[in-house]
Structures are given as structure tokens and as C-alpha cells.
Amino acid sequence: MKYLQAKKTILVCTVLTIIYALTGHTSLCFAKKIEIKSNNGAYSLIIDGKPFLMKGVNYSPVPIGKGYDYKLPSDENKPWLVDGKLMSEIGINCIKIYSSGKEIGKLKDFISDMYEKFGIYTVVSDWLGLWAYPRANYSDEKFREATKERIIKMVSALKDEKGLLMWVLGNENNYTFSGQLGFWTSPEIEDLDSLLKKQNKRAEIYYSFINELTLEIKKIDKVHPVTLGNGEEQFLNIASKNCKDIDALSIIIYRGKKLGNILNIIKNSFDKPIFLSEFGCDSYDAFRNKENQEVQSEFIISQWENLFENTVISGNASGNALGGFIFEWNDEWWKHNEGYTDDWLIHNVEAGWSNGAYFYDNRVKDSFNMNEEWFGIVSLSEEIENGINKRVPKKAYHDLGDFFATLNKHTSN
């Protein structure tokens, strides 16, 4: 009987494989079961029945001389074949990309390569128009419908990829509520009589839209979790009332060497599992005006230790963290002057913003100490190998490998 059942299963899988191949999809027989389990307020990410700790890195391998318009999936040099190998050697098991772009077919090949060749999953994010021109207006019905249509097309095209891990909706879009990043409004918002009420109304509108998108995605994708991307814990108390159908929170945090109690603070305002979608440290010491790979590694390892302590896998019975993504894989030479193409050939040392939590170089003039072009755990050399800038791993790369190796006793991934 078991033999006959096995033959029947193989036959069904074969038929489905042929059907899905003819329609350009991956066979359902190979789909992963990805779920987030809750146990008395503690959360775990489970893949095919096994705990999975997200040991990730943000991936945007913009070459020297290229900038914001670089399209990763269409890069004929396929830098991910070099990067994926380096990542797998230190135990990185997932990456996060910021946008699917328009070349979905080529992105499918990229996701497949990362998974099939290196065992690395891909988390796909979407800016939801944050950097679009004209600026996103989440109260505008036409914008909402156009965005929803685009997201559903993306999900429909990628949802059957074996290497897909989950979706992230938004990034730091909550900073638009105060006008810190872009600005949007409506007559309904402008009729309110205080700045606080206007900000809160924008939050209600935006997070309600996220929930709409989440429900639409779940109609067609029953496998992959849908998460809300947010800058820090701002407005999560409002999100908790308007965005109840998301599966997890994807939080950006830059709090220096220690994460502190931020994960507990978030849990108290919005009790959902959390992964850090961005955290890390740049390798340039703005005060001493020279690179300092030692302090970068020290900060990143300390941050990861704090993060791991908040996971169920570590033995924390109330852990709400699923892992995180270091910002970032490689240095990006275009970040300081984003629209100035000639400057993309220069590795700038000017800082772009201030953060006192990174105390080692905050004594610099005007406290501008965060060097956007130096956050990589891998440097880019102007020397070309295999069509791409040679990768030069920093100290943080090697130390992360050692740290991840110590986690093997807790997790099989």
C-alpha cells in the first residue's frame, strides 16, 4: 500500500511539474512550508518543521562607478555568484533586496541561483513608492490601486520560487508622517488642528493600506510570511490597531553597540515577531579620519549577540526575534552624492548623518559621524576580477563567520 501511495505521489508531482513548467512556475511539490509559530508570546520561524534563524545581510552590490539606477538581476557579470560563495562560507543563510525592479524574470533566475548554488534564501522588499517621483501619497486612491496592482503582479511572479523566504512591505515609510522623508497629505489630514493629529492620521492611513496589501497577498500566496517594514518603533502603537494581519515586523535599528531593550519596547506596543531588517556599523572613523575595521566588527558582533539573546533558539522562553540582516554586504561608493555620477568613482569619507550611539567617532565636528559609503562587511577594489570589482572581506566578515559557527549547536541552518 505504501509503495502504491508513493507511486501515486510521484505521478501527481510529475504532472504538476509539467503543468507548472509549461506555465512558467516552479512545481508545488518542491514548495517550502514556511511558518511563524507562537508559544506563550515567544516566536519562531520554522521551515519544513525545523527552526530557522535568519542570519542575513542586505544585498545591493552596486559596482564602483554605478549608482541608484544599477539593476542587479540584469548584470551580465552575475556578481552574486562570487558573493553567494563568500556568504555561504561564513554561514549567511539569507539576503534582503530592497526592490524587485521591473525585470522579474531575471530576478527569478537570481533567486534560484542564490538558493540552488549556495542555500541562501531571498527576502524581497518593496519601497511602496517611498523614493518615487512624484512622491507617494498613501491617501490617494489612484496611487493605492496602482501600487496594489504592481505588488500583486510581483507576488504572482515570484511566489513559487523555492529560494523565496518572505515579503517586506515598506522600509522607513513611517518617516514620511512627519515630513522627515518626503511629504504627503490630503484634505482630511489638513482639516485636523494639530501636527500630532496630522501625523497620527497619516499613520492610520498608511498602516491600513499595508493591511490591505497584506490581505491581497495572502489570497494568492499561502506560503510566505508578509511583514511590515518600519524605521525604529515609531508609530507602531498605531500600526498595531490598523495592521493586524501582517505576520511579523521588519525593523530598522541603529542603536550603537547595544540594542538595549528596544525589542521588549516594540513587543509591548505591537506584539508580533521581529527581525531586524537593518543594523550594523560603518568601518570609517570620522573623528580620526581613517578606516577602523576593528570597531566596526566589535559593534556588529555585540549587536548580533544582543539579537541572538532575544531568540527562542538561544533558550529565551519569551524570545520574539527571528534574526536579522546586517547593513550591508559591500561598501557602496555612490551613497554620499547620490545624483552626482562623477563622484561615484570616489570612495568618499564625508559623513552623511549623526548618531551619538556610535560614540567612538561622534566627537567629530558637528557630530556628523555616519559614513554611508563604508557600511559593507566587504570592501570593493578597483581591480576587476571575473568582470566585477574584486571583493576584499573586512574583519567583520571573518568575525561573523566565527560567531555564526558558535551558533551551530543551537540551529541546523
MARDRENVEX-748589 format. One line per 8 residues: number of its first residue (from 0); for each residue x, y, z negated of C-alpha. Coordinates in nm, 4 decimals, decimal comma. Each point is the difference from the previous one (the first is absolute). Last residue first. Example, Ala and Ser with C-alpha at 12.3 -4.5 7.8 and 13.67 -1.06 7.14 Angstrom:
2
1> 1,3670/-0,1060/-0,7140  -0,1370/-0,3440/-0,0660
This chain:
413
412> 2,0985/2,6369/-0,9439  -0,0006/-0,2918/-0,2501  -0,0582/0,2185/-0,3027  0,1134/0,0263/-0,3592  0,3304/-0,1901/0,0145  0,0762/0,1748/0,3273  -0,0078/0,3391/-0,1710  0,3742/-0,0009/-0,0682
404> 0,0645/-0,0172/0,3758  -0,2041/0,3172/0,0430  0,2459/0,1828/-0,2239  0,3081/-0,1253/0,1847  -0,1467/0,0941/0,3352  -0,1047/0,3352/-0,1401  0,3603/0,0576/-0,1062  0,1206/-0,0630/0,3559
396> -0,2453/0,2416/0,1609  0,0447/0,2581/-0,2757  0,3758/0,0042/0,0679  -0,0635/0,1119/0,3566  -0,0331/-0,2227/0,3060  0,1581/0,1369/0,3210  -0,2230/-0,0623/0,3015  0,1510/0,0754/0,3411
388> -0,2188/0,2315/0,2064  -0,1842/-0,2047/0,2608  0,0738/-0,1440/0,3445  0,1541/-0,3223/-0,1242  0,2501/0,2029/-0,2040  0,0344/0,3775/0,0401  0,2313/0,2037/-0,2226  -0,1711/0,3149/-0,1250
380> -0,0456/-0,1889/-0,3259  -0,3320/-0,0247/-0,1811  -0,0003/-0,0582/-0,3745  -0,2022/-0,2725/-0,1736  -0,1763/0,0415/-0,3335  -0,1563/0,3036/0,1635  -0,1019/0,3087/-0,1947  0,2608/0,2325/0,1517
372> -0,1842/0,2158/0,2564  -0,2568/0,1314/-0,2492  0,2592/0,1427/-0,2368  -0,1753/0,0781/-0,3273  0,2013/0,2458/-0,2106  -0,1451/0,3475/0,0362  0,0385/0,1173/-0,3605  0,0256/0,3669/0,1116
364> 0,3800/-0,0452/0,0002  0,1010/-0,3549/-0,0965  -0,0569/-0,1089/-0,3565  -0,2498/-0,2602/0,1252  0,2897/-0,2236/0,1063  0,0015/-0,2728/-0,2657  -0,3464/0,0889/-0,1242  -0,2063/-0,1760/0,2618
356> -0,3085/0,0581/-0,2143  0,0423/0,3718/0,0727  -0,1283/-0,0403/0,3544  0,0591/0,2723/0,2570  -0,0534/0,0028/0,3743  0,1750/-0,0048/0,3389  0,3645/-0,0365/-0,0948  0,2686/0,1032/0,2476
348> 0,2458/-0,2803/0,0774  -0,0911/-0,0385/0,3664  0,1118/-0,3049/0,1974  0,0279/0,1723/0,3364  -0,1216/-0,1326/0,3360  -0,3605/0,0807/-0,0928  0,1037/0,3637/-0,0206  -0,0208/0,0369/0,3763
340> -0,3644/-0,1112/-0,0138  -0,1272/0,2669/-0,2369  -0,3568/-0,1025/-0,0874  0,0678/-0,2022/-0,3133  0,2861/0,2122/-0,1281  0,0906/-0,1872/-0,3188  -0,1503/-0,3353/0,1047  0,1824/-0,0731/0,3239
332> 0,2978/-0,1991/-0,1278  -0,2055/-0,2783/-0,1524  0,1942/-0,2197/-0,2412  -0,0968/-0,3660/0,0103  -0,2368/-0,2329/-0,1851  -0,1891/0,2457/-0,2196  -0,1745/0,0858/-0,2213  -0,0287/-0,3179/-0,1978
324> -0,3227/-0,1923/0,0366  -0,1701/-0,1529/-0,3006  -0,1203/-0,2903/-0,2067  -0,3467/-0,1270/-0,0981  -0,0353/0,2082/-0,3171  -0,2912/-0,0400/-0,2442  0,1668/-0,2021/-0,2746  -0,2193/-0,0737/-0,3016
316> 0,1498/-0,3373/-0,0932  0,3512/0,1215/0,0873  0,1934/-0,3207/0,0700  0,2188/0,1441/0,2759  -0,2343/-0,1502/0,2619  -0,2890/0,1970/-0,1516  0,1739/0,3190/0,1079  0,0658/0,3150/-0,2041
308> 0,3521/-0,0999/-0,1033  0,0785/-0,0327/0,3707  -0,0665/0,3689/0,0529  0,2247/0,1068/-0,2839  0,2835/-0,2206/0,1300  -0,0606/0,1335/0,3515  0,0345/0,3582/-0,1205  0,3237/-0,0849/-0,1819
300> 0,1360/-0,1695/0,3117  -0,0886/0,3037/0,2107  0,1529/0,2506/-0,2442  0,3312/-0,1831/-0,0377  0,0225/-0,0588/0,3756  -0,0397/0,3688/0,0768  0,2424/0,0862/-0,2800  0,2716/-0,2198/0,1490
292> -0,0578/0,1089/0,3582  0,1058/0,3551/-0,0784  0,0536/0,2015/0,3182  0,1540/0,3423/-0,0411  -0,1031/0,3553/-0,0839  0,0670/-0,0280/-0,3741  -0,3396/0,1502/-0,0834  -0,1846/-0,1402/0,3035
284> 0,1128/-0,3561/-0,0734  -0,1079/-0,1947/0,3082  -0,1144/-0,3612/-0,0310  -0,3735/0,0660/-0,0118  -0,2132/-0,1792/-0,2579  -0,2917/-0,2402/0,0128  -0,3754/-0,0337/-0,0019  -0,2629/-0,0325/0,2712
276> -0,2941/-0,2375/0,0455  0,0053/-0,0962/-0,3661  -0,2459/-0,2831/-0,0465  -0,3014/0,0185/-0,2225  -0,2872/-0,2275/-0,0970  -0,3210/0,1927/-0,0738  -0,1245/0,1562/-0,3219  -0,0319/0,3633/0,0993
268> 0,0516/0,2593/-0,2744  0,1343/-0,2273/-0,2733  0,1956/-0,2100/0,2488  0,1629/0,3135/0,1387  0,1236/0,1024/-0,3423  0,1221/-0,3544/-0,0614  0,1994/0,0076/0,3236  0,1389/0,3447/-0,0816
260> 0,1357/-0,1107/-0,3382  0,3622/0,0860/0,0758  0,1226/-0,0678/0,3524  0,3609/0,0417/-0,1100  0,2965/0,1234/0,2053  -0,1765/0,2860/0,1691  -0,3735/0,0392/0,0252  -0,0582/-0,0163/0,3747
252> -0,3253/-0,1922/0,0385  -0,2143/-0,0764/0,3046  -0,2920/-0,2296/-0,0847  -0,1751/-0,2697/0,2040  -0,3064/-0,0888/-0,2050  -0,1727/-0,3345/0,0451  -0,3041/-0,1826/0,1370  -0,2060/0,2970/0,1157
244> -0,3764/-0,0244/-0,0538  -0,0344/0,2484/-0,2861  0,1016/0,3142/0,1872  -0,2352/0,2703/-0,1258  -0,0005/-0,0368/-0,3774  0,3577/-0,1241/-0,0396  0,1178/0,2554/0,2554  -0,1144/0,2801/-0,2295
236> 0,2151/-0,1293/-0,2871  0,2718/-0,0593/0,2584  0,0143/0,3745/0,0635  0,3788/0,0206/-0,0450  0,1636/-0,3246/-0,1134  0,3105/0,0312/0,2218  -0,0579/0,0612/0,3732  -0,2640/-0,2436/0,1177
228> -0,0390/-0,2827/0,2540  -0,3203/-0,1974/-0,0546  0,0165/-0,3709/0,0716  -0,1776/-0,2564/0,2179  0,0885/-0,3642/-0,0666  0,0421/-0,2328/0,2998  -0,2037/-0,3137/0,0625  -0,3662/0,0820/0,0628
220> 0,0674/0,2393/0,2871  -0,2996/0,0971/0,2140  -0,2573/0,1221/-0,2517  0,2771/0,0769/-0,2456  0,1331/0,2748/0,2255  -0,3381/0,1759/0,0080  -0,0285/-0,0165/-0,3790  0,3466/0,1467/-0,0428
212> -0,0657/0,2790/0,2488  -0,3103/0,1052/-0,1919  0,1957/-0,0150/-0,3262  0,2704/0,2223/0,1428  -0,2711/0,2460/0,1070  -0,1342/0,0081/-0,3551  0,3557/0,0712/-0,1131  0,0232/0,3017/0,2310
204> -0,3375/0,1546/-0,0818  0,0364/-0,0423/-0,3753  0,3570/0,1339/0,0073  -0,1066/0,3014/0,2053  -0,2699/0,0630/-0,2589  0,2568/-0,0200/-0,2791  0,2185/0,2567/0,1716  -0,2947/0,2367/0,0508
196> -0,1126/-0,0410/-0,3612  0,3512/0,0812/-0,1201  0,0275/0,3038/0,2256  -0,3203/0,1422/-0,1445  -0,3420/0,1217/0,1163  -0,1080/-0,2667/0,2471  -0,1509/0,1263/0,3260  0,3343/-0,0572/0,1741
188> -0,0285/-0,3759/-0,0449  -0,3453/-0,0234/0,1586  0,1069/0,2354/0,2791  0,2884/-0,2380/0,0790  0,3701/-0,0248/-0,0757  0,3381/-0,1196/0,1166  0,3554/0,0921/-0,0839  0,3418/-0,1448/0,0704
180> 0,2287/-0,1475/-0,2620  -0,0077/0,2056/-0,3207  -0,3447/0,1298/0,0967  -0,1475/-0,1031/-0,3343  -0,2005/-0,2951/0,1356  0,2637/-0,0573/0,2676  0,2305/-0,1628/-0,2565  -0,2481/-0,2888/-0,0170
172> 0,1167/-0,0990/0,3479  0,3267/-0,1308/-0,1410  -0,0106/-0,3294/0,1890  -0,3258/-0,1012/0,1599  -0,1659/-0,3388/0,0381  0,2434/-0,2845/-0,0654  -0,0772/-0,3382/0,1567  0,1294/-0,3431/-0,1007
164> 0,2449/-0,2848/0,0663  0,0281/-0,0467/0,3766  0,2581/-0,2619/0,1002  -0,2519/-0,2572/0,1191  -0,1624/0,2510/0,2352  -0,3758/-0,0515/0,0167  -0,0916/0,3471/-0,1311  0,2112/0,1911/0,2516
156> -0,2298/0,0939/0,2890  -0,3241/0,0178/-0,1950  0,1685/0,2040/-0,2724  0,1348/0,2551/0,2458  -0,3304/0,0294/0,1861  -0,1804/0,0417/-0,3328  0,2412/0,2757/-0,1008  -0,0520/0,1913/0,3255
148> -0,3793/-0,0153/-0,0250  0,0099/0,1157/-0,3619  0,2255/0,2903/0,0917  -0,2311/0,1103/0,2815  -0,3027/-0,0293/-0,2308  0,1652/0,1965/-0,2792  0,1234/0,2737/0,2337  -0,3457/0,0383/0,1524
140> -0,1591/0,0140/-0,3452  0,2254/0,2760/-0,1301  0,0426/-0,0171/-0,3773  0,3289/-0,1871/0,0296  0,1552/0,2794/0,2031  0,3310/-0,1128/0,1449  0,2235/0,2743/0,1322  -0,0065/0,0951/0,3667
132> 0,2542/-0,1373/0,0375  0,0618/-0,3274/-0,1838  0,2306/-0,0368/-0,2976  -0,2613/-0,1291/-0,2464  -0,2128/-0,1546/0,2754  -0,0915/-0,3151/-0,1890  0,3722/-0,0607/-0,0658  -0,0404/-0,3724/0,0627
124> 0,1874/-0,2800/-0,1663  0,0864/-0,3521/0,1129  0,1664/-0,2338/-0,2493  0,2296/-0,2442/0,1780  0,1132/-0,3376/-0,1327  0,3596/-0,1249/0,0183  0,0750/-0,3689/0,0536  0,3073/0,0880/0,2075
116> -0,0499/-0,1349/0,3520  -0,3722/-0,0793/0,0015  -0,1047/0,2842/-0,2281  0,2056/0,2886/0,1330  -0,0373/-0,1176/0,3591  -0,3777/-0,0357/-0,0283  -0,0419/0,3497/-0,1426  0,2133/0,1397/0,2839
108> -0,1909/-0,1949/0,2652  -0,3286/0,1287/-0,1414  0,1428/0,3522/0,0078  0,0659/-0,0449/0,3707  -0,3658/-0,0718/0,0623  -0,1098/0,2818/-0,2303  0,1916/0,2677/0,1895  -0,2058/0,2958/-0,1212
100> 0,1641/0,0512/-0,3361  -0,0406/-0,2503/-0,2819  0,1021/0,2578/-0,2553  0,2049/0,0328/-0,3157  0,1742/-0,3362/0,0055  0,0414/-0,2030/-0,3164  0,2409/-0,2910/-0,0301  -0,0231/-0,3359/-0,1711
92> 0,2169/-0,2812/-0,1371  0,3242/0,1756/-0,0926  0,2195/-0,2745/-0,1474  0,3508/0,1336/0,0574  0,0795/-0,1978/0,3164  -0,3555/0,0445/0,1268  0,0511/0,3734/0,0306  0,3241/-0,0305/0,1952
84> -0,1605/-0,2459/0,2429  -0,3039/0,2222/0,0403  0,2198/0,3019/0,0652  0,1857/-0,1572/0,2916  -0,3085/-0,1403/0,1726  -0,1903/0,3084/-0,1160  0,2203/0,2169/0,2233  -0,1860/-0,1310/0,3063
76> 0,2232/0,1610/0,2650  -0,3014/0,0451/0,2280  -0,1571/0,2398/-0,2503  -0,3701/-0,0246/0,0851  -0,1093/-0,1165/-0,3463  0,1977/0,2784/-0,1771  -0,1316/0,3087/0,1771  0,2156/0,3023/-0,0838
68> -0,2071/0,3206/0,0184  0,0960/0,1171/-0,3491  0,3684/0,0028/0,0861  0,2789/-0,1396/0,2154  0,3660/0,1088/0,0063  0,1153/-0,2703/-0,2412  -0,2444/-0,2880/0,0259  -0,3338/-0,0042/-0,1887
60> -0,0227/-0,3278/-0,1909  -0,3325/0,0672/-0,1768  -0,0462/-0,2814/-0,2503  -0,1128/0,0494/-0,3573  0,1429/-0,2794/-0,2135  -0,1587/-0,2889/-0,1797  0,0350/-0,2586/-0,2710  -0,3725/-0,0699/-0,0298
52> -0,0273/-0,2803/-0,2547  -0,2091/-0,2900/0,1293  -0,1639/-0,2544/-0,2275  -0,0884/-0,3243/0,1830  -0,3437/-0,1260/0,1057  0,0377/0,0728/0,3693  0,1118/0,3527/-0,0790  -0,0922/0,1354/-0,3439
44> 0,0464/0,3579/-0,1201  -0,0483/0,0113/-0,3754  -0,1950/0,2297/-0,2307  -0,0503/0,0283/-0,3750  -0,3230/0,1423/-0,1429  -0,1174/-0,3237/-0,1566  0,1086/-0,2071/0,3019  -0,0343/0,1611/0,3416
36> 0,1045/-0,1592/0,3271  0,1043/0,1829/0,3151  -0,0364/-0,2081/0,3130  0,1821/-0,1001/0,3147  -0,0930/-0,3264/0,1683  0,2278/-0,0203/0,2990  -0,1348/-0,0675/0,3478  0,1645/-0,2903/0,1818
28> -0,3139/-0,1869/0,0920  -0,1592/0,3301/0,1003  0,2157/-0,0021/0,3108  0,1523/0,3331/0,0932  -0,1935/0,2137/0,2435  0,0365/0,0952/0,3660  -0,3374/-0,1287/0,1136  0,1437/-0,2993/0,1873
20> 0,2312/-0,0737/-0,2934  -0,2947/0,0179/-0,2374  -0,1975/-0,2519/0,1984  0,2970/-0,2339/0,0443  0,0879/0,0180/-0,3704  -0,3622/-0,0552/-0,0953  -0,0102/-0,3178/0,2082  0,3262/-0,1231/-0,1474
12> -0,1106/0,0830/-0,3531  -0,3226/-0,1920/0,0505  0,1894/-0,3004/0,1374  0,2510/0,0083/-0,2856  -0,2822/0,0117/-0,2536  -0,1779/-0,2916/0,1680  0,3211/-0,2051/0,0038  0,0457/0,0719/-0,3713
4> -0,3570/-0,1034/-0,0716  0,0521/-0,3247/0,1918  0,3157/-0,0756/-0,1991  -0,1733/0,0831/-0,3290  -0,2804/-0,2436/0,0926
